[in-house]
């Protein structure tokens, strides 16, 4: 594995070229590491490289990781395809078992158990597992492209990080830029000071190996979706909009509470209904009036 700026040896037949940011993510020694940015910047290859770099530093063999996406279909079409591509390129050797549910990489170095998880019952798959690491790919949902992986998957996975012969476990997340309020943007708050967290944001255009014009064509295709341009092309956290806005004047800053609002069991709850006359956008507002005010 080497940085994109390094010059590969003349005799090398297969070299993984990683951008500067992806390389920093791969070599990070923090407990929880997040890599996010635009599409096509090498996040998935960085995810595999991160597991290999971690495994090489352990005495256990094989080093056991769980790999998670929201659905098994998405595991097959993204994560497993990345591993297959790397195998064909000669970056690593991969053996697929049970259709990819288990993957062996570089012989007995690394063993992956691959899952789709998007509900609490799915986390029973961690039961009895002794892991060294977890890779969550596309933790954050992007419009209707994926549903994302819930925070409880990450939290419950921590309870399985106990493989013997592993000096330090690693939780890694790779994703397109998420909503600014997604949990991946607040991992330090999630875990506190006891767990070391590091975040890496890939600048747009850092991967110089993409096809010429790829980013420009992607921007043109999404010209009517500035929210997706921000996240998929520019790699900036933001808010995805699904469909036409019900209330065009809606403002997250003005209309969404900055903290949970209390519900008082002793006070009457009043529902205010709007049938959406004319525009067919019905809505209901729940309010409580404090009689002491």
ABEGO torsion letter per residue (X at the ends): XBBAABBBBAABABBBBBBAAAAAAAABABABBBBBEBBGAGAAAAAAAAAAAAAAABABOBBBBBBBBABAAAAAAAAAAAAAAAAAAGABBBBBBGGGABBBBGEAABBBBBBBBABAAAAAAABGBBBABBBBBGABBBEAABAEBBAAAAAAAAAABABBGBABBBBBBBBBBBBAABAAAAAAAAAEAABBBBBBBBBBGABAABBBGAAAAAAAAAAABAAAAAAAAAGBBBBBBBEBBABAABBAAAABBABBBBBBAABBBBBBBBAGBGAGBBBBBBBBBBAAX
